[in-house]
Amino acid sequence: LHSAGLRSRGAAVRGPLPGPGAAVEVAGLRLEEKDEVAVLELRGRMRAGSQYVLQLGFQGLLEEDLVGLFLTRYTDRGRSSMLIASQMEPTYARRVYPCFDEPAMKATFNIRIVHDPSFVALSNMPAIDVSEMKDENGSLWTVTTFNTSLKMSTYLTAFVVCGFDYVTRTERGNEIRIWARKEAIGNGYLDYALNITGPIFSFLEDVFNVSYPLPKTDLVALPVFGAGGMENWGLMTFQESSLIYLPSDKFTSRKAMITLIVSHELGHQWFGNLVTMNWWNDLWLNEGLTSYFEYVGAIFVDPKLSLDKIFYDHVVQPVLREDNEIVRSLSESEDKIKGSFSLTSLFDSITYNKGASITWMLSGFLTEKLFIRALSSYLKEFSFSNANQDDLWTHIQMVIDAQDEVQLPASVKQIMDSWTCQNGFPVLTLNLTTGTIRQEQFLNKKNRRSTDPNNNTWIIPISWMRNGSSQPLMWLDKNSKVFPEMQVLESEYDWILLNVNLSGYYRVNYDQLNLKRLAHVLENDPKTIPAVSRFQLIDDAFALTQFGYVQIETALELTKYLAKEDELFIWNMVLLNLVPENLESTLKNYKVYPLLKKYLLKRMLPIYHYYAGFIHKNVAALEDDYFAQAYLEKLFATACWLGLQDCLDLSSELYAKWMDNPEYKIPFLIRGTVCCYGVAVGSDKEWNFAWEMYTHTDSTEDDKDILLSAMSCAKESWLLYRYLQYGLGDTLFSSNCTSTVILNVMAKDIGHRMAWEFVTENWPLLSERYGQELLHDVLKVMGRFVNTDVQIQELQVFYNATLEEDERQATTLLLESTKSENIERRKLLIKVASWLEKNVDD
């Protein structure tokens, strides 16, 4: 029996049933903390196959730790209040009640909560009785009894006791209530979430053709919560900020985030709650499938979001950057996860994003129609029980066998196991002259030890186009294969593009001949290649550079066309590769900066002016432009960083407007850039205004963060010095910002020496307040400026004087690796500079 952190208050066993059942004597009850189990020793013998009733008394502590059953304090309409809520996934139910705390051990639950009459109690099921009772001191308590739950896993049980208000709506007989602080409900902040919840519910019911089995659903907005959301059956809990939408906020990016989170938790009502993975090693059956349908559900509610662009940008591209041989495969063996493995570490981007990406790929080659048909049959067969990934493959196979439109090169299990049971993913190399494609695992060639590469093979669906028209799907099921259809002609207008619209989870490496032709297509008519494929083509090229497959020049060739690129999400990816946010100050110290300035500005002007027009005349027109809200800031920040006069003037002008009238709102899409360059271009007058606004009590946290960062943009050393000094003063200390101030100044090209001297001079005081953590953060930033042994020694002397023996070694290693990274970077920048010199005037 699992039990963790609970104190026993006695145990009794009766049986065998169905008779009256004599008591079986309990000899002892001991807790084994390491295994989180309670062991019950009995004196009598029990009969195999008979039923017994076990009764346990127990008590636990209510803490503010956000796991198990926890307490939270918050303010509502100016009064301080508290509430109790729960979070059981993955293994915290055993902290709340003794249980068999494993996903496959499903049971029905009868729950009763005794609470103060001024609070309301919520659980998975509707309340069927509310009565009163007096305790021995004569105090009055409310007793809320809930209906028996459906058969479910322990990690989905949930309790909330709060003084919230709610808004409600009924959808197909399902009563939906959203609970939140009275103030938020009264202001209508939960109306948007309520408007979308019902429609997504109905949409998913119709897609899966499986109805939602509960009569009610509560969504609770918790002021403090450890996750974005938790899918407890019938009582979903969310971090308040994941559900709240201010009617005054005109921008859809906020709505899109709420829609995605709500859609995700609703998807779990089928994947996870109705059909649960057998054990945590197949957690992706919950999270991966749900992370895919969260996008399908969100697009249903908000068709203006572009599904493939957002899915690639949010889901596929980030996980391709993280998914490598060291991490782990999507589905590990049960034994490996049952060992001392930390279950919480499974809740990562592999489980969510890779799981969603291969689901996307699966739906793509099966066709959505067959995929949904298979899922529906899987959900029906395993309702109220458990499944592993082989069960899913079996149901897909049944659907495939029953039709003849879609032909697969191998069984569904063989194809899909190659994606879920192996680490990492493949890179395909295409040779156009021979039409050969070969696959290998995408590994970092720069730091491979001289071991043989693994002979991993994936069974890979290849969607492709030739000269702009789509071709029938091909499969690569061995290390390499010749596709006669892919041999091209001499003509430079004959080109091939693989993995169109990112239908497969892999990268592509083209030969020089095809790359030249693709670059040519981009320069002449970029729209011939779909937007997601343009993104992917360039992103793959930069990733291949980083991992040592191709030279940086290859990736740079593909950026020549950018003057014709009007997609912000593509610009954002290019800029993050050419001007990484943490390296802006470093880049300024190199020859590459003036060249980059000339090369990029020329290409940025069209898209910059297009958006600047909206900022000047009609920013409201961008309300529905999701990517403008996500990425305009990076575009404008880069334009200003590259010294584009128009951008600097725009910043001064809008900042001046704000100084004249503090009620004026700088357009939120570029507020950070405007404040930074308003201060940078200005003098102490602009800086002082930022400080004054920062110290205003009524400015929001977001505004404070923006200003905290903007004040480090000053171009005069004495202002930066004064800023650091202010950081030591007590005025700022309300919110522990000193280390942020130091790190902000340190990351600027003119500030890093000054901030470093400031840290070394004031170390005793800083150390007392922030200790080692600040040192580690400082080291990370300072490391970017370390290029010589002399500079390393200078840092080393300080660290030797301030660190303990064991930490010194770690620091030395870090400094050494930073130095070699910097040397690598310098080599790369020299290459980039010489390429730019040749191409800057094209």
N, C-alpha and C positions, 0 to 999 in steps of 0.2 A: 504494500500500500504506500503510495507516495505521500510524503508529508515533509514540509520544510519550514522551519521557524515557528512551528505551532507547538503549544504545550498541551500535553494530554490531560484530560480530566476524567479518566476512567473509560473502560470499554466493556461491552457485554455481547455475548454471542448466543442466539437462540436457534434451535433447530433439532432435527431436520423438519422442514415444512413439508406438506401443508398442515400437519397436525398442530396441536397447541404448541409443541416445540419446547422441550426442556432447555434450561440454560446449560451451555457448555462452559466449564470453569476456565477463567482466564488466569494463567499463571503470571504473566508479566507482559509489559509493553515497553519496547525500547526504541529509541530513535537513532538511526544511523545517519549522522549529518552529512558524511561524504556522499552517500548515495541518495540522500534526500528521501529515505524510506522509513516507515514505522513498521517494526516487526512485532507481531502478536504471537505470544507463546500460549498454547492451550494445554490444559491437563487432560481433557477428554479427547476421544478419537472422533474424527468426522467421517461420515460415509461418503465415498466418492459418488458423484452424480446427484447428490441431494442438494436441496437449497437450504441456506441458513441466513439468518438476519444478523448483521453486525451493526452494533450501535456504538458510536464514539462521541465522547464529549471532548471539546478542545477549546483552546483560546489562543488568539494571536494578537500581535501588536499592530496598531494602526499608525503607519508612518507616512511621511511626505515624500516617499521615494518613487512614486509613479509606477510601481509594479505590484502585482497582487491586488489587494484591496488597499487603497491609499486615500489620504486626506489632502485637500487642496484649499489654500486660502486665496481669496480674491476680493475685489471691491465692486460693488454694484450700486449705482446711483449714490456714490459717495459713502456708502456704508460698507464696513468690512464684513465679509461673510465666509462661510466654509462649506465644502461639500465632500462627499465620499464617492469615489468611482473605482472601477477595476480595470486591470489589464492582465489577461491570463496567458496570452501567447508569448513564447512557446510553452514554457513550463512553470507558470506562476500560479496556476489553479491550486497546486499543492501547498501554496503559502496561505491559501484562503480556507480550504477545507481538505481533509484527508481524502484521497481519491486514487483511482487507477488513472494516472495522468498521462495517458498516451492516446494519440489521435484515433487509433483503431478501436479503442475500448469505448464504444458509444453507449449512452444510457439516457433514460428520461430523468428529468430533475423536477422535484417538488420544492418550491422555494417560498419561504416566508421571511419577511423582514420586519423587525420591531424598531420603530424610530420615533423621534420627536414629532408631535402633531403638526408643527409648523413646516415640516419638510414633506416632500413627496418621494416615494420609493419607486424605482423602476427596475425591471428585470427583463429577461428575454421574452416572456409571455405576458398577456394582458392580466391585470389584477382581477381576481374574481371575488375578493372579499376584503373589505376594510373595516376593522373593528377597533375597540379600545380596550386597554387593560391597565390595571394599576400595579405598580411594583410594590415591594415591601415598605418603601418609604411613603407610599400613598401618591407618588407622582404618576401622572397620566401619560400613557404611551399609545401610539397608533400601531396596529398590526396589519400589514398589507400581505395578503396571501395571493400567490400567482397560480395560474393554471399550469397543469403538468406540461412540461416542455416536450417537444418532439425528440426523437432519438438523436443525440448529438455528442460531439467530442467535448471534453472538459474545457479545452482552451477557448471555447466559444461562449461559456457561461459568463454572465455579466450582471453587475449591480451598480446602480447609481442612487444616491440619496442626496437630494438637493432642494434649494429654494428657488428654482428657475420658473420662468413662464414658458409657454409654447405657442407656436402657430400650427394649424392643422389643416389637412385636406384628405379626402378619401379617394383612392384610386382603385377601381375594380374591387371594392369591398375591403381593401387594405387601408386601415386607418394610419396615415402617416403624420407623425408629430415631430416638430423640430424644437428642441429645448435649448434655451440659452439664458444668459443674464437678462433680467427684466428690462434693463436699459436698452440692450441690443434688440430685444423683441419689440419693445415699444417704438424704437426708431425705424423699424422695418428692415433691419440689417439681415434678417434670415429669410426674407421673402424670395430672393432669387433662388436660394438653395431649395426652398419648398416648391417653387415653380418647376424646377427641373427633375426633382426626385421621382414624382409619379410617372411622368412620361418616360423616363429611362427604365423604370420598373416594367412598364407595359411593353416597351420596346424589347427588353431582354426576354420577357415571358414569350413574346411572339417569335423572336429569333430562335430560342431553344425549344419552343413548343413544350415547355414544362412550366406549370403554374407555380407561383410563389406560395409555399404552404402555410404561411402564418397569417393570422387575422390583423396583425398590427405591426408597425415598424416605428421605433423611436430613433431619432438622430440627436445626439447630445453634443453641444459645443462647449468643450471644457476649456476654461481659461488657461490651465496648465496641463499639458499632456505630452507623453514621451514620443508619440508617433504622429504622423499626419492624420491617420484615421485607423480604426480597428473595426472589423466586420462582424462583431458579435451578432449572432442570429436574433433579429428582432430588436436589438438595442445597440446600434452602431455609435461609437464614440469618435469624436474628432477634436483636433486642436481647434480652438475657436477661430484662429486666423484662416483655417482651411474652409470655413463655411460662411464667413461674414463678408457681405458685399454692401458697401455704402451706396445708396441710390445716387449720391452726388458724384460718384466715381464713374466717369464716362467711358473708361477704357476697357476693352474686352479681354486684355491679358489676365486681369484679375478674375473675370468671369470664367475664362477658359480654365484657370487653375482649379477653381471650385468645381467646375463641371467634371474635370478629369478625376479629382479626388473622390467626388460623390459617385461617379460612374464606376470607379475602381471598387469601392466598397460594396456597391450594389452587385457588381459582377460576382463577388465572392459569395453572394447568397446561393449561387449555383455551384461555382467552383470553389470548394472549401467547406461551405456549410452543409449543402445537400450531399455532395460527393466529396469526401475528404481523402487526402493522400494517406496511404497505409502507414507510412513513417516519414519522418522529416527529410530523409534523403531525396524524396520526390516532391519537396516543397514547391518546385516549379510548376507542378500540376495545379497548385493553388495560384501562386503569384504570377507565373509566366502567362498562363492562359488569361487570367484576369487583367494583367497589364496590357494584353493585346485588346481585349474587349472594352477596356476603359476608353480607348481611342474610338472604337466603333460606336460606343454609346455616346461619347462626347460629340462626335460629328453628327449623330442623329439629332441632338438637341441644338447644335450650332453649326449648320451646314457651311457657314462661311469659313470655318477653319479648314485648311487644306490638309486632308488626312496624310497623304504620303510625305509631304514636306515636313509636317510637324512630327510624324512618327520617326522619320529618318533623323531629324535634328535632335529630338529629345531622347530617342530610345536607341537606335542602331549605332549611330556614329559615336556617342559617348562610350558604349560598351565595347565597340571594336578597339577603342583606345586602351581599354583596361584588360581585355580578355587575352591573357597570354599563358604560356606553358606552366608558369609557376602557380597560377591561381588554383583552379580545380575544374572538374567537369560539371556540367549542369546537373546531372543525376549521378550521385556517388553510390557506392555499394552501401547497403544498410549497415553492415558491420563497421565500416569506416566511420559512419556518422554516430553509431551507437557507442563508440569508444569514448574517449575523453574529449570528443570534439565539442567546441562551443556552438550550441544550436543557434544562438543569436547571430553568429557570424554568417549563417546561411542567408540572412535577410539582406542580401547585397545586390549589386547591379548584375551579377551573373544570373541569379535566380529571377530577378524582375525583368531586366532589359534583354539579356540573352534569351531568356525563356520567351519573352514577347517576340523577339526577332525571329526565332526559329518557328514560332507559331505563325507569324506573318508569311514566312517562306513556305510552310506547310500548306497554309490556306491558298497560297499562290499556285503551287503546282497541282494541288488537288482540284482546284476551283472552289470558290466560296460555297457554292451550292452543295457539293459533296462533303466538304469539311463540316458545314453546319449539320448536315444530315447525320454524319458520324457522331458529332458531339451530342446531338439530341439522343441518339440511341445509347451512348455512353452514360449520359446523365440519368436516363430512365432506368438502365440496368443497375446502376450503383447508388441510386437514391437511398439516403439514410444509412449508407455503409461506406466502404473504403475501396480505393483502387490504387494500382501502381501504374507506371508508364506503359508497361506491356498491355495492360487492360485497354488503355487508350488506343495503342497500335492495333490491337485485335479488332476493335470496333471500326477503325478507319479501314482496315483490311476487308472487313465484311462488306462495307459500302463499295469499296473499289471492285471487289469480286462480283458484285451484283450489277455492274454496268459495263459498257465497253467504249465509252468516249475517252476516258483517261487511261493511258497505258503507263505503267511504271517499270523501270529497269530492274527492280528487285522488290523484295517484300517491304512493306511499310516499316516493319521492325528493323530490317537491315539498313534501310535508308536513314531512319530517324535515330537509331542508336549511334550511327556514325557522328551525329551532331550532338547528342546528349551525353554519350558516355566517354567522349574524348575531350581532353583539354584543348583550349584554343580553337583556331579556325584556319582554313586554308587560304593560300594566295594562288591565283591562277596566272600562269604565264602563257601568253598567246604569241605564236610566231605566224605572221600573216603569209609569209612566202610558202610555208609548208602546210599551213592550216592546222598546226599541232598545238594542243593545249596540254600543259602539264600542271599538276598540283603539288604543293608541298605545304607543310605547316608554316604559318607566318611567324618567323622567329627573328629576334634581334641578331643580325649577322655581325654587328660590330663587337658584341661581347660574348659571342659563342665560344665556349671552350671547345677544343678540337674533337668533341665527341661526334659520332655519326648522328645526323639528324634522324628523328624518329620516322619510321616508315608509316606514319598515319595516313590513311586514305579516307576521304569522305565521298559520299555519293552525292554529286552536286548537280542541282538543276541549273541550267544556263539559259536565261532569257537573253535574247540578243537582237540587235538591229543592224541592218546593212544599209548604208547611205540613207539613213532616216526612216527606213520602213521595217516594221517588226517582222521577225522570222519565227518559225515554229520552235518550241522549247526543245533543247538538247540536254543530254545527260552525260556527265563525265564520271565513270564509275571505277576508273583505275588511275595509276599514277600519271599516265599520259596517253593521249589518243589523237588520231588524225581525223579532222573533220573536213572532208573535201569541200563542203559548202563554204568553208571559211577561208579558202585561198583567194587572194584578191588579185585584181588586174594591175597592170602597170599604171593605169590612170590615177592621178593623185586625188581624183574625186571618188575613188572606191575605198570606203572605210568601214570598219566594224566596231561596234560597241557592245561589250558584254555586261551582263547583270543589270539590264535596263530597269530603272526605277527601284533599284536595290531589292530585287525580289529574292536574292540569296544572301546568306550571311557569310560573305567572304570579300577579299580584296582582289583587284585585277592589276596585273603588271603587263603592259603592252610593249611590243618591240618598238624601236626608234622609228621605223617606217610608219607604223600606224599612228604613233603619237604625233608625228609631224602632220599627218593627214587630219587627225582630230583637232590639233591646234589650228590648222587651216580652216576647218569647218567652224570652229568657235569664232575665228576672226571675221569670217564672211557672213555666217548666218547662225548665230549661237542657238536660236530657237529651234533649229532642226533637232537638237539634242534636248530631251526633257530636262526641266530644272533640277529634279532630284539627281538625274544622271550627271549633269554638269557639276553639281556639288560633289558627287561621289568620285568623279574622274579626278578632280583637283585634290580632294581630301586623300584619296588613295595615293596620289603622286607624292604628297608631302609625307604621308606615313611611310611609304616605301623609301623615301629619302632618309627619314629618321632611323629606319631599321637597316639601312645599308644595302638595299636592293638596287637603288638607282641614285644618280647624282642629283644634287639640288637643282642643277640647271634644267633638268627634265621638268620638274615641278614649275619652275619659273616660266618656262616657255608657255605653259598653259595659262599664265596670268596675263599674257599680252592683250587678250581680247576684252579685258574687264571694262573698258569704256562702254561696251555694249551690254554690260550685265546690269539688269535692273532688279535682281532678287537680293533683298537684304540678307537672307540667311546664307547665301553663298558668299557675299562680301564679308560677313561676319567671320566665316570659317577662314577665308583667305587672310584677313587681318590678324586673326588669332595665330595663324602660322607665321606671318611676316613680322608682326608687331605684338609678340606675346605681352600680356599686361604686366607681368612681373619684370619684363626686360626693357621697358621703354627707356628707363634712365641709362641702362647699360648701352643700348644702341646709340644713344646720343654721343657716346664717347668714341665712336668709330667713324671711319671714312664712309661707312655704308649709309649714314644718316642723310647727308645732302643728296646722295644718289637716289635713295629710297623716296626722299621728298619729291624729287623731280618726277620720278617714274610713277609713283602712286597717285600723286595729286592730279596729274594729267588724266588718269583713268577714273579717279573718284569724282571729278567735277560734275559729270552729268547726273549721277545719282544724288550727289550732295545737293546740287541746286534744285533738283526735283523736290527733295524733302524740305530744304530750307524754305522753299516757296510756301509750303503748308505751315511751317513754323511762323513765318511772317504774317500770312494772311488768314489761315483757317485751320488751326491745329485740330479742331473738332472733326475735320474730315478724316483724321487718322484713327478715329475711335474703333473702327473694325479691322484695322490693319495689325494683325497679331504680331507680325515680325517687326513692324516699326516700333511697337512697344517693347519688344524684347531686345532689338539690336540697333536701333537708331543711335543710342548713346555711344556705342563703340565706334560707329562711323564718324560721328561728330567729334568725339574725343580724339580720334586719329587725325582728322582733318586739322583740328586746332594744334595738335602735337606736331604735325608736319608744318605748322606755321601758315596755314591757309588764311590769308588776310580776312576774307569774308567771314570765316568762322570766328576769328578773334574779334572782329567788329561786332558780329551778332552777339557774342557773349557779353562784351562790354555794354552793348546797348540794352540787352534784357536785364543785365545785372543793375545797370543805372536806373532802369525803370523800377526795379524792386527797391532800390535805395530811396528813390523819390516817394514811393508809396509801398510801405511794408505789407499792405493788404494785397498787392499785386502778386499773382502766382506765376512763377516762371514755368513754362510748359514742362510737365512732369517727365516727358520722354527724354529731355536733354538737360534736366536740372543740374545733374552732377557736373557735366561739362561746363555749363554756363557759370556755375559758382566757381569752379576751379579756375577757368580762364578769366573770369571777371576779376578775381583776386590777382591772378598772375600778371595781367596786363595793367592792373591798377596800381595804386600806391598804398600808403598806410590807411588812407581814408576807406578804401574798399575792404581792406583787411579788418579794420576796426568794426565796420558794419557787420561783417560775417561773425565776428566775435560777439558783438552785441546780440545778434539774432540767435546765436548759439546759446547764450546764457539766458535768453528769454525762457520763462518757465513754460509757456504754452506751446513751444514748438514740438512737433511730433518726433518720435525716435528716428524715423526715416530722415527727416530734415536735419536732425542733429548729426547723424552719420555723414550726410552729404557735406555739411559745413565743417565737421571735424577734418574731413579729407581735404576740402577746398582750402582751408587755411594753410595747409602744407604746400600749396601750389605757389606761394609767394616767390617772387624772383629776387627779392632783396634779402641778403643774408641776415641783416639785423632783425628783420621781421620773423624769420625762421627761428633765430636765436631766442627772441622774446617769446615766441610761441612755445618753445621747449621749456622756457622758464615758467610760463603760465601753467604748463602741465604739471609742474611740481607744486604749484600753489594749491591751497585747499579748495578754492572755488570749484574746481573741476571734479573734485573727488567723489561727487555724488555718484557718478556712474563709471568709476574705474577706467578712465580713458587715457591715462598717461601713457600706457604702453602703446596704445593705438597712435597717439600723437607722435611718439618716438619713431614707431615703425613707418608711419606715413612720411615723416620728414626724411627718414633714412632711405626710403625708396626713390627719392627725387635726385636728379643728377647733381644739383648744387647742394643738396642737404645731407648727403650720406656721411661726409667727413664730420660735419658739424654735429650730427646726431650721435656719431660714434664717440666724439670727444665728450659730448654731454653725458653719455652713459658712463664712460670711464671716470669722469670727474665726480659724478653724483652716485657712484655705485652703492656706497653704504646705505643711503636712503632708499634707493630703488630696490636694492636687494631685500631690504626689510619688508617693503611693500609687495614685491612681485616674485622675488626669489628666482629659482632656476628657469622658470617658464619663460620669463622675459629674455634671459640670456640665449635660450635656444632660438626664440623668434628673431632676436637681433642677429644671431649667427647666420640664420638662413638668408636674411636680407643682405648682410655685410658680405656674405660669401659671393654674391654676384659681382662684387667689385674686386675680388681677389685674383690677381693674375700672376703674381711673382712670389718667390719664396720669402722675400723681405716682407711683403704684405702679410703673408701667413704668419711669419714670426711675430709681427706686431700684435696680431690678434692672439696668438698663442701665449705671449707673455701675460696679457691681461687674463686670459682664461686660466692659465696656470695659477695665477695669484688668487683667483676667485672660486675655482672649482675643487671638488673633492677628487682624490686620486682616480677612482674608477671612472668618473665622468671625463677626466682629461683625455683618456685614451679615445673614448668615443668622439670627443671633439676633434682630436688630431685626425682621426679617420675621416670625419666629416669635412674638415678643411682640405685634406688631400683630395677627396673625391670632388669637392667643389672646384678645386683648382684645375683638376684634369677636365672637368666639364667645361670650365671656362676656356681652357686651351682648345678643346674641341670646337667650342662655339666660335672662338676667334678664327680658327681655320675656316669654319663654315662661312663666317661673315666676310672673310677675304674673298672666298669664292663668289658669294652673292654680289659683293662690290664689283668684282671684275666682270661678272655677267651683266650687271646693271650698266657699267660703263659702256659696254658694247651695245646695249639695247635701249638705253635711256631715251634716245631720240627717235625710236621707231614710232 
